């Protein structure tokens, strides 16, 4: 959509709003507020990669088992391996 087309749409929408009676305008206000709140709520949701409580518990359980059965490396050994 070109800038001119967008400006024309805005102008038509402005004229549409100006031609509304009070009742129609109140309904439009309510709808706009609802959309605004939905948009704000969607921004406040956790990151898409956020784990659920069940997934997090499973990861912690798996990590504890790894430590218990020696399927890990100590931070000292890791530091030694990656020193330049």
C-alpha positions in Angstrom: 0.0 0.0 0.0 1.4 3.4 -0.9 1.6 6.3 1.4 -1.2 8.1 -0.6 -3.5 5.1 -0.3 -2.9 4.9 3.5 -3.5 8.6 3.9 -6.8 8.3 1.9 -7.9 5.4 4.2 -7.1 7.5 7.2 -9.1 10.4 5.8 -12.1 8.1 5.1 -11.9 6.6 8.5 -11.7 10.0 10.1 -14.8 11.1 8.2 -16.5 7.9 9.3 -15.8 8.6 12.9 -16.9 12.2 12.6 -20.2 11.1 11.1 -21.0 8.8 14.1 -23.6 9.6 16.7 -22.7 9.3 20.4 -23.9 5.7 20.8 -21.9 4.5 17.8 -18.8 6.4 19.0 -19.1 4.9 22.5 -19.2 1.4 21.0 -16.1 2.2 18.8 -14.3 3.4 21.9 -15.1 0.2 23.8 -13.9 -1.9 20.9 -10.7 0.1 20.5 -10.0 -0.2 24.2 -10.6 -3.9 24.1 -8.1 -4.3 21.2 -5.6 -2.2 23.0 -5.8 -4.3 26.2 -5.5 -7.5 24.2 -2.4 -6.2 22.5 -0.9 -5.1 25.8 -1.7 -8.5 27.4 -0.1 -10.4 24.5 3.1 -8.4 25.1 3.2 -9.3 28.7 3.0 -13.1 28.1 6.1 -15.1 28.9 8.7 -15.8 26.3 7.7 -18.5 23.8 10.5 -20.6 25.1 9.5 -20.3 28.7 9.1 -23.8 30.3 6.0 -24.9 32.1 6.3 -26.0 35.7 6.1 -29.6 34.6 8.9 -29.2 32.0 11.1 -27.3 34.4 10.7 -30.0 37.1 11.6 -32.6 34.5 14.7 -30.7 33.5 15.8 -30.3 37.1 15.2 -34.0 37.8 17.3 -35.0 34.7 20.1 -32.7 35.8 20.2 -34.2 39.3 20.3 -37.7 37.8 23.2 -36.6 35.5 25.2 -35.3 38.6 24.3 -38.5 40.6 25.5 -40.8 37.8 28.6 -38.8 36.8 27.3 -37.7 33.5 28.7 -34.2 33.9 32.0 -32.3 34.1 33.1 -30.1 37.0 33.6 -26.4 36.4 37.3 -26.7 37.2 37.8 -29.4 34.5 35.8 -27.3 32.1 37.9 -24.2 32.8 41.1 -26.2 32.3 39.8 -27.6 28.9 38.9 -24.1 27.6 41.9 -22.1 28.8 43.9 -20.6 26.0 
